[in-house]
């Protein structure tokens, strides 16, 4: 992991954003730069952008132009800049340094020496990245290759006027992070427009999975704070340069440190939309207002409920969570649900509400929509469904009529309740034709699916599952749907986080509509989501009308705000790392279970879950569930294909790795955990499960204490 990647990863774990000051090398005194860089780091800078002086800059305003001219007069060129970095590296080997400048000095450096000499010298000096203002992606291939060879990143500017095509081009060749220009024009000449910044960021994140920094136009700490709660990094240049007096050196260092320290302090404050503190009542003894006092605690008011919450907190910390559909929401996701947004009725959609006073909740919903669009690269998003079941109900209501034939995966073979089970509305109001697995392989039988579809001619084909551990062939399913003129809908609730991170096939290029929950692998609040790409406006209007007023009234605005937080978390680079580890952990557990003699339906896993077939065991899935719970391992009993037992008893266990991966388990811990699980199940056969469960419980508790969730 490079210094830049490590810095963004560390900050994301801390819930903070990067502060990136820009200084011109050799300004305001020729020899001050290494000392100034150290001062900036001590004051709170996370990455240093070091400007390479150039006589004919195209993007710099008068402040940075003048600083470059003064540095050039003092004899500062690219060799001297590299020497500054080298001096800085002699005592700081962790803070990333990015050179920012123009093509001419870099090309001249190579011309006077040999091709690739700049990249080699920059790496040797300790440079981590290079931003060349006048190098568009079309001509940057050679430099990108040279930098990559030496472990450095090529960073690009993206302007408010950048087209979608240009952003996609940059996404293909950028690394480290991208620099979002907040205003049209040159540095330091205008104040930024936060609405424009948010719009540009949304367009960037639709295509770019790297951290995004915002610069140009940040001229006070309050603006930096606002940007920090929208972007991944804040870049400060002209404002800092203006604050540096000429002499003496101590004054220069003090001015720079003071400015950066103030910005860092503001950036670390809670977001401007943080929970509002209750307003103290002017009549504290008034029984009508007594529950609105800050002094009233849950323990005071409802001790029984407070104790239940504490017990659940202890359970989540001390037990291992292997239920595949569960995860741990971040503190930010949880806290925003406890805000005044819960008080607001907002029937309708942003800008078209049936109630007044919705201007601020509109901001929350628009942020959620734009972030989901960027995360899943889609055209249409509806974030209002209260849950996945409501999202699914809306699709039924919008696209088919009661009595129509619909084809979905059999619940007993890995499908979901809302895909046509007779006990659910979907099975009661529609003619459901199930498809399932090949009994010999445990894999979906696509040939049989096609045969059934040609025979029954469904109006809609449903993809998705709740207990299937392999990839689904979305393209084949769309081809089957097209053969019979059916709509193709995918419920990706279980794998949405994996899809967002590129760890599971994306159904959006193939499906007419996609639904999901926002928890599970996506790790957000409990809620639903509808997505689509490439359909017409009439199609999207049908979906919107089906959600409201079709199956719901007022949306839950505090929940939608939490979805916005979760989508922003999922757009961060470390989310992809997390999802990759989820799959790696699941495969490691499946392999160990198989090594210990346990059968995995379909023979393994390609996602976050697996289904253990216990049909040849003398105990039931319900027995296994209870024995594991006694050992502080939480899993869930689950039917297996052709299960002879009832759904309340079952012959299987479903387990998954999203929650344990969130708390920091890697392959070693997951293999250890799978071994303990096998120990408990083995003991069920030998009759000493209580004794083994007690032994395992102690080991589980110790492991959990080494990997706390929230504490």
N, C-alpha and C positions, 0 to 999 in steps of 0.2 A: 504494500500500500504506500503510495507516494505521500510526501509531506502535506500536499494540498488535500488529498483524499482523507488522510488521517485527521487533519484539522476540521474539515466539515463533518466527518463522522463523530469526532469527539464533541463538537458543539451541538450536533443534533441530539446526542445522548443527554446533553445537559439542558436541552430545550432553548438554546441560544443561537444567535446568528453571528456570522463573521463580520468583524469590523476591519475594513481594508483601507488604510490611509495611502494616498499617493504623494510622493515627494519627488522633486526633480533632483537627480544626482548632481552634487556640486553646488547646491543652493541651500541657504544664502551664502555659505562660505565653501570654498573648494574642498576642504578636508573634513567637513563636519558630518558628512553623510553616514558613515558607520555608527558614530555616536548617536546621531539623530534617530537612526533606525532602532537602536537599542532602547532609546527613551520612549519611542512610540510603542514598542512591545511591552515595556514596563507599565505604560499607562493603560494598556488594554487592547492594543492592536493584535489581530490574529494572523493576518497576512500583510506583507508590505508590497505595494506596487512602486517600483523604482523607475522613474522616468529617464529615458535616454535623451539627452539634449540634442535638438535638431533645429536647423536654421529655418526650415520652411514647413512648419506643421500645418495640417489641414483641419484638424479637429479641435485644436487647443484655442481657448480664449486668450485675451490679453494677459491675464495673470500668469498662466503657465508659459505663454510665449516669452514674456519678460524674464521669467526664471530661467528658461532655457538659454536665452541670449546671454544672461549674466554668467551662467555656467560655462558656456562655450568660450566666452572671453577669458575665463579663468583656466582654460585649457582642458576642460572635461569632455572627453569623447568616450566611445564605447570601451576601449581598453581600460580607461580609468574607472568607468562604471563597474566593469567586471572585477577590478581590484577592490572597489568598495564592498562588493558582495563577498569577496574572499576574506576581507578583514572582518566583516560582520559574522561570517561563518566560523571564524576562529573561536568565538565564544558563544555562538547560538547556532545549534545544529538542528533545531526543531521548527522554527518559524519559517513558513514558506516565503520565498521572494519571487516576485513576478516582474520581469522587465517589460515596460510599456514604451513603445516608440514607433518609429517609421522604418520602412523597408530600406531606405538609402544607407544608413549607417551599417546595417546588417550585411547588405550585399557588398558594400565597400570593404568590410572586414574580410569577407571571403575572397574578394578579388585580389587584395593585397597579400593573401596567404594561399589558401587552397579551398576548393569546395568543401563545405561542411566544417570549416575551421571554427566558425562562430558557435555552432551547437556544441562542439567538443569543448571549447574554452568556457562557454557558459555553464556546462555541466560540471566541469572541473572547479569552477569558482563557487558552485553551490546554488545556481539558479534553478528554480522549480518550474517556471512557466514563462511563456513569452506571448505578449499581445502586440501584434503588428497592425497598427491602425489602418494602413492603406494596403493590406494584403487581403483581398476577398478570397473566399473559399476556392474559386476556380484556379488560382495561381499559387495556392499554399501547399500543394501536395508534397513538393520536395522538402520544404522546411518542416512540415509536419512529420515526415518520415525521419529526417535527421534528428529532430527533437525527441521523437518517440524512441529512437535507437538509444538515446542517452537518458531515457527516463524522465523527460520533461513534457509539459503540456503546452498545446497551442490553444490560446484563448481568443475568442472573437467578440467583437462588439455587435449588438443587435439593436437597431434603432426603432423608434415608433413607426417609421415609414417602411421598415423591412417587410417584404412580402412573405406570404406563407411558403412560397417556393424557396426564397432565400433562407428562411429560418430552417427549413428541412435540409438544405445544403449544409448549413452550419452545423446542424445536429449530427450529420454524418461524419464530420471531421474534427469537431471540437473535443477537447478533453479538459479535465480540471474543473472549470466552471465557465459560464458565459457571462458577459458584461452587458446588462441591459441599460441602454442610454435612455435616461428618463425624459429628456426634452429634445426637441428639434433644434439644431444649431450647434454651437461650439461650447466648450466647457466654461462653466462659471458665469454665463450670461443671462440665465433665466432661472426663476424658481419653478419647481416641478408641480405638475398637476397629478394628484394621487389617483384620480379616476383614470387618467391616461396611463399612468404607471400600471395600475391593476389590469387594464385592458391589454397592455403590451405583455405583461407577465403571463396572462392567461393564454395569449397566442403563442408565446415562447414555450410554455409548459405543455402545450398540445403536442409538441414535437421533440423537445429537449428533455432528457432525463438527468442532466447534470444540475448541480446547484446554480442558482441565478443570482448574481449581484447587481445592484442598482447604483448608478452614479450619474454625474452631470446634474447640477442644480440643487444639491443638498447643502444648505447654507446655515442650518441651525440644528441643535440637538433634538428638538421636538420633531422636526421633519425626519431626522435619522431614525428616531423611535418609531414613527409611523411606517417608514419604509421597512424597518426591521421586522415588523409583524406582518409583512406582505412578501418580502423577498428572503433569500437565504443569506445575503450579505449586503452590507452598506459600504459604498466606496466614497471617500471624501478626498477631494483634490484641491480645487481652487480656493475653497474656504480655508483650508489648512495652510496653503502657500501664502495667502494674504496675511495670515496670523503670525508669520515668522519675521521678526524684526531682523535688521541687518547685523547688528553687533550689540553687545558682546555675545559670545557663544552661550553662556549660561542663560541669558534672556531668551534666546532662540529655543533652547531645550525646554525651558520652563513653559513658554507659550504653547509649544507643540504638545507637551505632556498634559497641560491643563485642558486644552481643547479635546484631545482624544479621551482623557479620563471622564470628562463631562458627557461626551457622546456615549461612551461605553456604559456609564451609569444610566443614562436615559434608555439605551437599547435593552438593558437588562430589567427595566421596569415591566410590569404586566402590560399586556396589550391595552390600547385605549378602550377596547370593548370588554375589559375584564369585569367580573361581577361587581355590580354596584353595592355599596354598603347600605344596609337598611337605614332609613331616616328615623332618628329617635322621635318617639311620640312626645308631643308637648303635654300629654296627660298620661304619665306612666301608670297611674292606678286605674285608668279607664279599662274595664274588662273587654271592651270591643277591640282595643289596640294592644292589649298585653302581649299577644303572640308575635307582634312585630318589633319587639325590643331585642337588641343584640344580646342582652343579658339572659334571654330565655334560651336554654339549651334543650336538646332532645332528651338528655337524661332527666332534666327537670320536668319536662312535659309528658314524656312517654318512656319511662324506664324500661318497660318490657321490649319495646321496639328497638331502643338503643342497644340493649343487650343482644338482641337478635342480629343487629348489624355488626356489632363487635365480634360475635361468634362466627359470622360469615367471613369477616376479614381474617380471623385466625385460621379458619378452614382453608381459605384460598392461599394463605401464606404457607401453611404447613402440609397441605396435601398436594400431590402431583395431579395436574389436570390433563387427562388424556381423551376427554370427550372431543371428537373431531370438530364439532360445530361451535366450541367455546374458545374464548381467547380473553386476554386482559386488555381493556381499553386504557389508553394513556391517561394520566392525571388531567391533562388539558381537555381531553374529550369528555371526561367525567365532570370536570368543574364547570364547563360552559353550559351543561344541562341544568346547573343549579344557579341560573341567572334570571333576571326579570323577563327574558324572552319567553319564559313559560307562561307569562300573563297575557300574551297578545293573541287575539283572534285575527286570522289573516286569510279568510276564505278567498280563493282565487289564486292568481299567479302574480309575480312581481310586476308592478305597474298597472295591474288590472284587478284590484282587490274590491271586495264588497264592503269593506270597513275602511274607515280613515285611520290615520296614525300609523301606517305601515311602512313609512319611508326607511326606517332603520332595519326592520326585519327583512325588507326587500334586499338590503345590502347582504345580509347573511345568506339568503336563498340564492342570490346571483353569484356570490362567491362559491357556494357549494356546486352550483351548476357548472360554472366555468372550470373549476378544479376537476370535476368529474369528466368534463369534456377533454381536458388536457391529459388526465390520467388514462383514459380508455380510448382516446383518439376517435371520438364519435361526434355526430351532428346534433343528436337529440338527447336530452337528459331530463328526467323528472325525479326530483329528490323528495317528493312529498309522501310516498307510501309509508305508512307507519311500520310496516314489516314486510318481509318477503311474501307472505301469504296475500297481503293486500295488493302488492305489485302484480302477483300472479292472477288474482281475481280481476284486476283491471284489464289485463291482457285478454282474458276470456271474454269480458264484457265488450271490449273494443273490437275484437277481431272475429269472433264466431257467435252463433246464436244458439239458444237452448235447443237441445235435440241434435245438434250437428255432431258428426263423427270426429273425434279427436284421438290422436295416437300418442300414448305416453309410456314411459318405462314403468314396468310393474313394480309396485312398492315392495313386494316380497323378494324382488331380485335387485334392489338397489335404487328404486325410484323414490319419489316424494309424495307425501299425502295429497298435495294440491295438484298433482299431475294425473288425477283421475281415480283416486281411491274411492270406493263406493260410500265410505263414511263421510267424505268431504263434499262440499258444494260441487266440485269439479266432476265427481262421479255421479252425483245426483241429477245434475241438470244437463249433462252432455253424454252422448253415446261414446264411451271410452273403449278403445281397442288397445290392449297392452302389447308391448314388445319386451324382450328379455335377453337372457344370456344363453350362450351355448353351454349345455350342461357338462360337456367334456372339458372345456377350457376355462369356464367362468368369465369369458369375454363376451361383449355384445355381438350378437349374430346379425350382421348387417344384411346378409343375403335373406335371412328369414324376415327381417324388418321390411325389406323391399317387397318380398312376396305378400306379406300381410297388407302393406300399403296399397299395392296394386289391386288386391282383392277387395279391400274395404273403402278405398278412396277417401281418406280423411280430409277434412277441411284445414286441419292444423296438425303439425308434427312437433312434439315437445322433446327437446334435448335437455340434459341436466340429470342430476342424481343426488342422492343423499348417502349412498354407501357403495360407490364404485371407485376403484382405486387406479384405474387405467385412463390413458388418454381417450377422449372421444373424437371420432372422425367427423368433425363438423361439415367438411366439404362433401363427404359421402352422404350424410344425412340431408344436406341441402339438395343434392342431386336427386335423392329419393323423393323429397318433398316436391321438387319441380316436376318430376315425372307424373305425379298425380294432381298437380295444380294446388298443392297445399301451402299454407304459410308455415314458415319454420321459426319456432320460438325456442330460445335456449334460456334455461334457468341456471345461471352459473354461481348461485349463492355460495356453494362450498369452495369454489376455486377462484373467486373474483380477485383476491389478493395475488394469487399466483399468476393469473392472467395479466394483471396490471404490471407485474414485474417481469413478464416475459418467460415465466417458468411453466406455463401451461398453454396449450393452443387457444388462441383468441377466437371466440365465436363471432365477433362483430362483423368480420368480412363476409360471413356466410349467412347469418341469421337475419330475418326481417326485424326481430325485436329480441332484446336480451333483458332479463330481470336478474336481480341479485338482492341479497341482504347486504348490510354494511358492516356487520360484525364478522364472525368466523375468521377466515384468513385475511380479510380486509382490515380487521382489527379496529373497527370504529364503534359507534354506538349501535344499539339494537334498532334496526330500521330497514327500510326497503329502498329500491332503486330501479328505474327503468331506463334503458339505453337503446339507441338505434343509430344506424348509419346508412346513408344513401337512399332513404325513402322520401316521399313527397310530403308537403305540408299538410295535406288532408290526412295522411296516415298519422302524423304527429298530433294533429288536433284530436283525432279519435282517442289516442292514448291519454292525452291531457284530460279530455272530457270524461273518460272512464274512471280516472283517479278522482277528479273533482268535477262535477258533483256525483259521479257514478257510484263509487264505493266508499268515499270519505267526505267528511265535512271540512272543518278547519284543520290545517296542517299543524304539526307540533314544531313551532319555530325554534325552541331550545334544542330539539333533536336535530333539526336541519342545520343549525349552527354547529353542532357537534360533528355532523357529517362533513361540513366544510373543513373543520380542523383535521379530521381523519384523512380526507383527501389530500390536504396539504402535507400531512405526515407521509402519506404514501407516495407523494411526488419526490420525496427526498431520496438521495442515492442509497442510504443505508437500508431503505425499505426493500430494495432489490436484493441486497445482501441477506437480509432477514428471510425473504421468501426462498432464496436458494438454499439456505440452511434448513428451512422447514422440510423441503423435499429430501435433502441429504439425510436429515435425521430420520425421516419416515422410512427411507430405504434401508438405513442401518438397522432400525428396529425390526423391519420385516425380515431381513436376512437372518438376524439372530433368532427370531421366533421360529423360522423355518429350520434353522440349524438345531434348535431344541426339539424339533419334531412336530411343530404346530402348523396346521394347514392354513395358508392365506388364500382366500377366494381370488381367482385370476392369477395366482402364482407370484404376486408381488405388488408393487405400487409405483405409480408415476406421479403421485401428487402428495397430499398431506395426510392421507388416511390409509387404513387397511381394515379388512374384515376377516376376523379369525373364525374359522369353521370348527365348531366344537361338537358337531353332530355325531362323531364317533366316540365321544367321551361319556362317562357314566353320569356326569353332572350337566346342568343346563346353563344357558347364558345368564339366567337370573342368579343361579348359584355363584357363577364366576364373578358377576358384577358385585354381589354382596361380599364375597371373600376379598376381592381387591379393595373395596371400600374400607374394610376392616384393616387393611394394610396401608391406608391413606393414599391409595391409587384410585382415582376416579375415572371410570370408563362407563360405557353403556352397553347393556344387552341389546342384541340386534338380530333380526331374522337373517338367515342365510338362504341362498337359492334352494327351493324345494324343501323348506324347513318343515319337519313333521310336527314341530311344537307350535303352540299358539304365540302370537306377537307379544303376549304378556309374560311368556316364559322364555322362548327362543332357544336356538342352538348356536348362537354366535356372540361375539364381542366386536364392537367397532371401536377402534382407537385412532387418535390423530396427534400430530405434533405441533400445531400452531401455538398453543399456550405454553408448552414447555420450552419452545424455542424463544418465545418472547421473554421468558425469565432467564434466558442465557444458556440453556442446555445445548451442548454440542454433541457430536457423535459419541464421544466417550460416555457422557452422562446418559444418553439415550440407549446405548447398548447395555449399560449397567441397569437401567430402568427396565428394559425388556427382559433381562435376566431375572430380576426380582419378580416381574409379572409371571414368568414361567415357573419360578419357585412356588409362588402362591397357587397357581393352577395345578402344578404337579402334586402339591400337598392335598388338594381336594380329592385326588384319587387315592392317596395313602391314608387319609383320615386324620391328618394332623395339621389342618389348615389354620386353626386358631394359633397354634404355636408359631408356625412359619410367618403368619400375618403379623404377630407381635414383633418378631425379629426384623422383618422387612420394614415395618412401620418406623422403627428406630433409625434405620438406614435412610429411609425416605425423608424423615424429619431433618436429619443432619444435612442431606443434600439440599433440601429446600432452604435451610438457613444459610447455606453457602451461596444460594441464588435467590435472594428475596425478590418479590414482585414489585412492591412499592416502598418497603421500609428502607 
